[in-house]
Amino acid sequence: MTKLSVNINKVALIRNSRGGNLPDLVQVAMDCEEYGAQGITVHPRPDQRHVRYDDVPQLKAVVKTEFNVEGNPTPDFMKLVLENKPHQATLVPDAPGVLTSDQGWDTVAHASFLKEVVSALKAAGIRVSLFVDAEERWVEGAKAVGADRVEFYTGGFANDFYKKKEKSAESHHRCAILASQIGIGINAGHDLNLENLRYYKENVPGLLEVSIGHALISDSLYFGLGNTIQMYLRQLR
């Protein structure tokens, strides 16, 4: 079964809008696990508009499943991750003011830089995933710099799913086959939801983990957090 990691950034965004501790991010993370989530994902950005750097050690202390910290590997981010040692670090090439992650690494052009940061994280015992578009050269490049996994950016798939469903996952399928052949694991994330998740999972062989936040938290407003997590898990079975 593909694992479900719940991204709790949107919960932190609501909390930060009032300046207090409601909702309690740490409690929500523990509740997600209690309701069946197999991982917790956070993506602290430099402006700390949702998950803040000081949330990370608090979450590390309570998360019992898999803790995944995403972000651009700036010096501050690397320091945060190396000090807290999550199970997985997902490296994303976000510009400082970007609204949301919308493209993956050029793992060839940035090979030297990525090899250095991947090596530092792996030396600390942290599994490393690189956020990439579903293109064979980026998958091969991720393997070449020593990454353990790639996380396929699924925004394009989600957009195409409603326009040309039968072709929407073709590049992801090809890249998944390649990843299996060269020995690199596959994660995926961005705009996956209750409508497209099962189709994606069925068409991407070897999918190990999906990270879902925006759609899942939005659905929980209608269905409740516990029910929503179970609904997503059913799509992955």
Contacts in CASP RR format, 6 or more apart in sequence:
PFRMAT RR
TARGET T0000
AUTHOR 0000-0000-0000
METHOD contacts of the structure
MODEL  1
MTKLSVNINKVALIRNSRGGNLPDLVQVAMDCEEYGAQGITVHPRPDQRH
VRYDDVPQLKAVVKTEFNVEGNPTPDFMKLVLENKPHQATLVPDAPGVLT
SDQGWDTVAHASFLKEVVSALKAAGIRVSLFVDAEERWVEGAKAVGADRV
EFYTGGFANDFYKKKEKSAESHHRCAILASQIGIGINAGHDLNLENLRYY
KENVPGLLEVSIGHALISDSLYFGLGNTIQMYLRQLR
1 236 0 8 1.000
1 237 0 8 1.000
2 201 0 8 1.000
2 206 0 8 1.000
2 207 0 8 1.000
2 208 0 8 1.000
2 209 0 8 1.000
2 210 0 8 1.000
2 236 0 8 1.000
3 38 0 8 1.000
3 39 0 8 1.000
3 66 0 8 1.000
3 208 0 8 1.000
3 209 0 8 1.000
3 210 0 8 1.000
3 236 0 8 1.000
4 36 0 8 1.000
4 37 0 8 1.000
4 38 0 8 1.000
4 39 0 8 1.000
4 209 0 8 1.000
4 210 0 8 1.000
4 212 0 8 1.000
4 229 0 8 1.000
4 232 0 8 1.000
4 233 0 8 1.000
4 236 0 8 1.000
5 37 0 8 1.000
5 38 0 8 1.000
5 39 0 8 1.000
5 40 0 8 1.000
5 41 0 8 1.000
5 66 0 8 1.000
5 68 0 8 1.000
5 209 0 8 1.000
5 210 0 8 1.000
5 211 0 8 1.000
5 212 0 8 1.000
6 32 0 8 1.000
6 37 0 8 1.000
6 39 0 8 1.000
6 40 0 8 1.000
6 41 0 8 1.000
6 211 0 8 1.000
6 212 0 8 1.000
6 213 0 8 1.000
6 216 0 8 1.000
6 229 0 8 1.000
7 41 0 8 1.000
7 42 0 8 1.000
7 43 0 8 1.000
7 211 0 8 1.000
7 212 0 8 1.000
7 213 0 8 1.000
7 214 0 8 1.000
7 216 0 8 1.000
8 25 0 8 1.000
8 28 0 8 1.000
8 29 0 8 1.000
8 32 0 8 1.000
8 40 0 8 1.000
8 41 0 8 1.000
8 42 0 8 1.000
8 51 0 8 1.000
8 213 0 8 1.000
8 217 0 8 1.000
9 42 0 8 1.000
9 43 0 8 1.000
9 50 0 8 1.000
9 51 0 8 1.000
9 213 0 8 1.000
10 50 0 8 1.000
10 213 0 8 1.000
10 214 0 8 1.000
10 217 0 8 1.000
10 218 0 8 1.000
11 23 0 8 1.000
11 25 0 8 1.000
11 28 0 8 1.000
11 217 0 8 1.000
12 25 0 8 1.000
12 42 0 8 1.000
12 50 0 8 1.000
12 51 0 8 1.000
12 52 0 8 1.000
12 55 0 8 1.000
13 49 0 8 1.000
13 50 0 8 1.000
14 23 0 8 1.000
15 21 0 8 1.000
15 22 0 8 1.000
15 23 0 8 1.000
15 24 0 8 1.000
15 25 0 8 1.000
16 49 0 8 1.000
16 50 0 8 1.000
16 52 0 8 1.000
25 51 0 8 1.000
25 55 0 8 1.000
25 58 0 8 1.000
25 59 0 8 1.000
26 55 0 8 1.000
26 58 0 8 1.000
26 59 0 8 1.000
26 62 0 8 1.000
28 225 0 8 1.000
29 40 0 8 1.000
29 59 0 8 1.000
29 62 0 8 1.000
29 63 0 8 1.000
30 62 0 8 1.000
30 63 0 8 1.000
31 225 0 8 1.000
31 226 0 8 1.000
32 39 0 8 1.000
32 40 0 8 1.000
32 225 0 8 1.000
32 229 0 8 1.000
33 39 0 8 1.000
33 40 0 8 1.000
33 63 0 8 1.000
33 64 0 8 1.000
33 65 0 8 1.000
35 225 0 8 1.000
35 226 0 8 1.000
35 229 0 8 1.000
35 230 0 8 1.000
36 226 0 8 1.000
36 229 0 8 1.000
36 230 0 8 1.000
36 233 0 8 1.000
37 65 0 8 1.000
37 229 0 8 1.000
38 65 0 8 1.000
38 66 0 8 1.000
38 209 0 8 1.000
39 63 0 8 1.000
39 65 0 8 1.000
39 66 0 8 1.000
39 67 0 8 1.000
39 68 0 8 1.000
40 59 0 8 1.000
40 63 0 8 1.000
40 65 0 8 1.000
40 66 0 8 1.000
40 67 0 8 1.000
40 68 0 8 1.000
41 68 0 8 1.000
41 69 0 8 1.000
41 70 0 8 1.000
41 90 0 8 1.000
41 211 0 8 1.000
41 213 0 8 1.000
42 51 0 8 1.000
42 55 0 8 1.000
42 56 0 8 1.000
42 59 0 8 1.000
42 68 0 8 1.000
42 69 0 8 1.000
42 70 0 8 1.000
43 50 0 8 1.000
43 51 0 8 1.000
43 69 0 8 1.000
43 70 0 8 1.000
43 71 0 8 1.000
43 92 0 8 1.000
43 101 0 8 1.000
44 50 0 8 1.000
44 51 0 8 1.000
44 52 0 8 1.000
44 53 0 8 1.000
44 55 0 8 1.000
44 56 0 8 1.000
44 69 0 8 1.000
44 71 0 8 1.000
44 77 0 8 1.000
44 80 0 8 1.000
45 51 0 8 1.000
45 71 0 8 1.000
45 94 0 8 1.000
45 96 0 8 1.000
45 97 0 8 1.000
46 72 0 8 1.000
46 74 0 8 1.000
46 76 0 8 1.000
46 96 0 8 1.000
46 97 0 8 1.000
47 96 0 8 1.000
47 97 0 8 1.000
53 76 0 8 1.000
53 80 0 8 1.000
56 69 0 8 1.000
56 80 0 8 1.000
56 84 0 8 1.000
56 86 0 8 1.000
57 83 0 8 1.000
57 84 0 8 1.000
59 67 0 8 1.000
60 67 0 8 1.000
60 84 0 8 1.000
60 85 0 8 1.000
60 86 0 8 1.000
66 87 0 8 1.000
66 88 0 8 1.000
66 209 0 8 1.000
67 86 0 8 1.000
67 87 0 8 1.000
67 88 0 8 1.000
68 86 0 8 1.000
68 87 0 8 1.000
68 88 0 8 1.000
68 89 0 8 1.000
68 90 0 8 1.000
68 129 0 8 1.000
68 211 0 8 1.000
69 80 0 8 1.000
69 81 0 8 1.000
69 84 0 8 1.000
69 86 0 8 1.000
69 88 0 8 1.000
69 89 0 8 1.000
69 90 0 8 1.000
70 89 0 8 1.000
70 90 0 8 1.000
70 91 0 8 1.000
70 92 0 8 1.000
70 101 0 8 1.000
70 131 0 8 1.000
70 211 0 8 1.000
71 77 0 8 1.000
71 89 0 8 1.000
71 90 0 8 1.000
71 91 0 8 1.000
71 92 0 8 1.000
71 94 0 8 1.000
72 91 0 8 1.000
72 92 0 8 1.000
72 93 0 8 1.000
72 94 0 8 1.000
73 89 0 8 1.000
73 91 0 8 1.000
73 117 0 8 1.000
78 117 0 8 1.000
78 120 0 8 1.000
78 121 0 8 1.000
81 89 0 8 1.000
81 121 0 8 1.000
81 126 0 8 1.000
82 120 0 8 1.000
82 121 0 8 1.000
82 124 0 8 1.000
82 126 0 8 1.000
85 124 0 8 1.000
85 125 0 8 1.000
85 126 0 8 1.000
86 126 0 8 1.000
87 126 0 8 1.000
87 127 0 8 1.000
88 126 0 8 1.000
88 127 0 8 1.000
88 128 0 8 1.000
88 129 0 8 1.000
88 149 0 8 1.000
89 121 0 8 1.000
89 126 0 8 1.000
89 127 0 8 1.000
89 128 0 8 1.000
89 129 0 8 1.000
90 128 0 8 1.000
90 129 0 8 1.000
90 130 0 8 1.000
90 131 0 8 1.000
90 151 0 8 1.000
90 187 0 8 1.000
90 211 0 8 1.000
91 105 0 8 1.000
91 114 0 8 1.000
91 117 0 8 1.000
91 118 0 8 1.000
91 128 0 8 1.000
91 129 0 8 1.000
91 130 0 8 1.000
91 131 0 8 1.000
92 101 0 8 1.000
92 104 0 8 1.000
92 131 0 8 1.000
93 103 0 8 1.000
93 104 0 8 1.000
93 105 0 8 1.000
93 110 0 8 1.000
93 131 0 8 1.000
94 101 0 8 1.000
100 190 0 8 1.000
100 214 0 8 1.000
101 131 0 8 1.000
101 153 0 8 1.000
101 190 0 8 1.000
102 153 0 8 1.000
102 155 0 8 1.000
102 190 0 8 1.000
103 133 0 8 1.000
103 153 0 8 1.000
104 130 0 8 1.000
104 131 0 8 1.000
104 132 0 8 1.000
104 133 0 8 1.000
104 138 0 8 1.000
104 153 0 8 1.000
105 114 0 8 1.000
105 130 0 8 1.000
105 131 0 8 1.000
105 132 0 8 1.000
105 138 0 8 1.000
105 142 0 8 1.000
106 138 0 8 1.000
107 114 0 8 1.000
107 130 0 8 1.000
107 132 0 8 1.000
107 137 0 8 1.000
107 138 0 8 1.000
107 140 0 8 1.000
107 141 0 8 1.000
107 142 0 8 1.000
107 144 0 8 1.000
107 145 0 8 1.000
108 137 0 8 1.000
108 138 0 8 1.000
108 141 0 8 1.000
111 141 0 8 1.000
111 144 0 8 1.000
111 145 0 8 1.000
114 130 0 8 1.000
114 142 0 8 1.000
114 145 0 8 1.000
114 147 0 8 1.000
115 145 0 8 1.000
115 146 0 8 1.000
118 128 0 8 1.000
118 130 0 8 1.000
118 145 0 8 1.000
118 146 0 8 1.000
118 147 0 8 1.000
119 146 0 8 1.000
121 128 0 8 1.000
122 128 0 8 1.000
122 146 0 8 1.000
122 148 0 8 1.000
127 148 0 8 1.000
127 149 0 8 1.000
128 146 0 8 1.000
128 147 0 8 1.000
128 148 0 8 1.000
128 149 0 8 1.000
129 147 0 8 1.000
129 148 0 8 1.000
129 149 0 8 1.000
129 150 0 8 1.000
129 151 0 8 1.000
129 187 0 8 1.000
130 142 0 8 1.000
130 145 0 8 1.000
130 147 0 8 1.000
130 149 0 8 1.000
130 150 0 8 1.000
130 151 0 8 1.000
131 150 0 8 1.000
131 151 0 8 1.000
131 153 0 8 1.000
132 138 0 8 1.000
132 139 0 8 1.000
132 142 0 8 1.000
132 150 0 8 1.000
132 151 0 8 1.000
132 152 0 8 1.000
132 153 0 8 1.000
133 152 0 8 1.000
133 153 0 8 1.000
134 152 0 8 1.000
134 153 0 8 1.000
134 157 0 8 1.000
134 171 0 8 1.000
134 172 0 8 1.000
134 174 0 8 1.000
134 175 0 8 1.000
135 171 0 8 1.000
135 175 0 8 1.000
136 174 0 8 1.000
136 175 0 8 1.000
136 178 0 8 1.000
138 150 0 8 1.000
139 150 0 8 1.000
139 175 0 8 1.000
139 178 0 8 1.000
139 179 0 8 1.000
139 182 0 8 1.000
139 184 0 8 1.000
140 178 0 8 1.000
140 182 0 8 1.000
142 150 0 8 1.000
142 184 0 8 1.000
143 182 0 8 1.000
143 183 0 8 1.000
143 184 0 8 1.000
147 184 0 8 1.000
148 184 0 8 1.000
148 185 0 8 1.000
149 184 0 8 1.000
149 185 0 8 1.000
149 186 0 8 1.000
149 187 0 8 1.000
149 208 0 8 1.000
150 175 0 8 1.000
150 179 0 8 1.000
150 184 0 8 1.000
150 185 0 8 1.000
150 186 0 8 1.000
150 187 0 8 1.000
151 187 0 8 1.000
151 188 0 8 1.000
151 189 0 8 1.000
151 211 0 8 1.000
152 172 0 8 1.000
152 175 0 8 1.000
152 186 0 8 1.000
152 187 0 8 1.000
152 188 0 8 1.000
152 189 0 8 1.000
152 204 0 8 1.000
153 189 0 8 1.000
153 190 0 8 1.000
154 172 0 8 1.000
154 188 0 8 1.000
154 189 0 8 1.000
154 190 0 8 1.000
154 191 0 8 1.000
154 192 0 8 1.000
154 200 0 8 1.000
155 189 0 8 1.000
155 190 0 8 1.000
155 191 0 8 1.000
156 168 0 8 1.000
156 191 0 8 1.000
157 168 0 8 1.000
157 169 0 8 1.000
157 172 0 8 1.000
157 191 0 8 1.000
157 196 0 8 1.000
157 200 0 8 1.000
158 190 0 8 1.000
158 191 0 8 1.000
158 192 0 8 1.000
158 193 0 8 1.000
158 196 0 8 1.000
159 191 0 8 1.000
160 167 0 8 1.000
160 168 0 8 1.000
161 168 0 8 1.000
161 195 0 8 1.000
161 196 0 8 1.000
161 199 0 8 1.000
165 199 0 8 1.000
168 199 0 8 1.000
169 199 0 8 1.000
169 200 0 8 1.000
169 203 0 8 1.000
169 204 0 8 1.000
172 188 0 8 1.000
172 200 0 8 1.000
172 203 0 8 1.000
172 204 0 8 1.000
173 203 0 8 1.000
173 204 0 8 1.000
173 205 0 8 1.000
176 186 0 8 1.000
176 204 0 8 1.000
176 205 0 8 1.000
176 206 0 8 1.000
176 207 0 8 1.000
177 205 0 8 1.000
179 185 0 8 1.000
179 186 0 8 1.000
179 206 0 8 1.000
180 205 0 8 1.000
180 206 0 8 1.000
185 206 0 8 1.000
185 208 0 8 1.000
186 204 0 8 1.000
186 206 0 8 1.000
186 207 0 8 1.000
186 208 0 8 1.000
187 207 0 8 1.000
187 208 0 8 1.000
187 209 0 8 1.000
187 210 0 8 1.000
187 211 0 8 1.000
188 200 0 8 1.000
188 204 0 8 1.000
188 207 0 8 1.000
188 209 0 8 1.000
188 210 0 8 1.000
188 211 0 8 1.000
189 210 0 8 1.000
189 211 0 8 1.000
189 212 0 8 1.000
191 214 0 8 1.000
191 215 0 8 1.000
192 200 0 8 1.000
192 210 0 8 1.000
192 212 0 8 1.000
192 215 0 8 1.000
193 212 0 8 1.000
193 215 0 8 1.000
193 216 0 8 1.000
193 219 0 8 1.000
194 215 0 8 1.000
194 219 0 8 1.000
194 231 0 8 1.000
194 232 0 8 1.000
194 235 0 8 1.000
197 210 0 8 1.000
197 212 0 8 1.000
197 232 0 8 1.000
197 235 0 8 1.000
197 236 0 8 1.000
198 235 0 8 1.000
198 236 0 8 1.000
200 207 0 8 1.000
200 210 0 8 1.000
201 207 0 8 1.000
201 210 0 8 1.000
201 235 0 8 1.000
201 236 0 8 1.000
210 236 0 8 1.000
212 232 0 8 1.000
216 228 0 8 1.000
216 229 0 8 1.000
216 232 0 8 1.000
219 228 0 8 1.000
219 231 0 8 1.000
220 226 0 8 1.000
220 227 0 8 1.000
220 228 0 8 1.000
223 231 0 8 1.000
END
